[in-house]
Amino acid sequence: MKILQATSLDNGARGDDYNWCIEGEIVTFGFICDRDRRDPENGCGCSRGFSGLASHHATTTALVRATTLSEDDVRLAVESSLSDGGWLRSLSLSPQEADRMVDETLDFMLDVAEYYDDGTVIGTSFDCTYVRRHSTTSV
């Protein structure tokens, strides 16, 4: 199974890059604020970032990496991150709604990771992802 990890590879190649994550931590797609939705060029930049599950910080680059983690392991990491960040509690979600939020977050992250080759560095802009650096590993 492939996951997305925070990486400094290719980060800084663009003037609007940022990286406050822990190198190698699992990342997913964060929530996008209204300011960025209204004016992405002058917003905070959250529409261009991935969210670190452990640090709760963000980066504009993610590395697609094959891992031995199970889907249950990654689901637990997503659920713990959303819970620790207050998202499941602050939205007053029922247990079923919270499970659905975790599942949707996990499914999207894993679908994106599966699409790219191991070792590819990707960027994101809203719901779109793109290659920033092609994989140097042969598949």
N, C-alpha and C positions, 0 to 999 in steps of 0.2 A: 504494500500500500504506500502511496505517496502522500506527503504532507507539505505544507508551506512553512518555511522557517525564516526568521529575521536574518538578514545578511547585510554586511557592509559592501559586498561585491557590487560594483557599479554605482553604489550610493555616493552622491557628490558629483556625479557626471553632469547633472543638471543643477542649475542655480536654485531651483525650488525643492531640492531633495532635503530630507531630514531622516534621522535615525536615532531614536531614543530607546530602542528595544535592547534586549539582551541578545547578543549574537547567538544564533542557533535556536532561540526559543520558537515554539509553534506560534504562528500568526494566523489570523483569520481576517475577515472583512469587518471593519468597524461600522458603527452607526454614523450617519452623515448629518451634520447639524444644518439648521435652516439657513444660516449665513452662507455656508458653502453651496447649498442648493440654489439660493438666490443669485449668488455671484461667485462662481468658482475661481475666477481669476483674482479676486480680492478677498476671498474668504479665508478661513483658517488653514485650509489644506487637508482637512480630514477626508475629503472625497478622493484624495490621491494616496491614501495610506492604508496600511495593514495594521491590525491591532495585535499586540503581543498578549498571549493568554496569561503569561506569568507576571510580566511587568506592568501590564495595563498601559503601556506606552506604545508609540507608533513608529512606523518606518515606511518609506516609499519604495522599498525593494524587498522582495521575498524570493527565496531560493526553493525550488521544487526539489524535494529530497525523498528518495525511497527509504523506507524505514521498516523495522521489525515490529513497531507498535501495532497493536490491534485496533480495530475500529472502536471497540469498547474503551480502550485506553484513551484514545483521542476524544471520544465523546465525553468521558469523565473530565478531561482537561477543559473542554469547551464549557461544560456545565459548571465546573468549579469557577472558571473565569467569569462567566456571566453572573453567577451568584455572588462572588467576591466583589464584583464591580457594582452590585446593587441592582442590576437590570431586572432580575427575576422578581425581586421584592418591590422595587419602586414602581413597577408597572402594574402591581396588584394582579398578577397573573394567577389563574387557577393552576393546580398541578398539571393538568392536561395542556394548558396553554404554554406553560413553562417548558414542558417536554417538547412541544411542537417547535418552540423557539430554538431550543437546543438542537433538535433534529434538523431544522432548516439551516441553521448556521453551519452545522457539521456537514450536511449534504452539499451545500454550495462550495464550501472550502475543499472538500474531497473531490468534487466534480472538476473544479478548476485544476487542482494538483494533478489529477489523472490525465487531463488533456495535454499537459506539457511533458517533455522529456525530463528525466532525472538530471539535475544539474543546471536547469534553465533558471535564469533570474528574470522575474516578471515585475511589472508595475501594474497599477490599477488607476482607473478614473471612473468614479461612480460604479456602474455595474459591468464595466468593460475591463478586461485584462489584456496585456500585450507583452511581448518579449522585449526585455532590455538587454539581455545577453544570452546568446544561444548556449546550450549545453556543450561542454567540452568532453563529455563522456560519450562513448559510442553505445548505442542501444542494440 
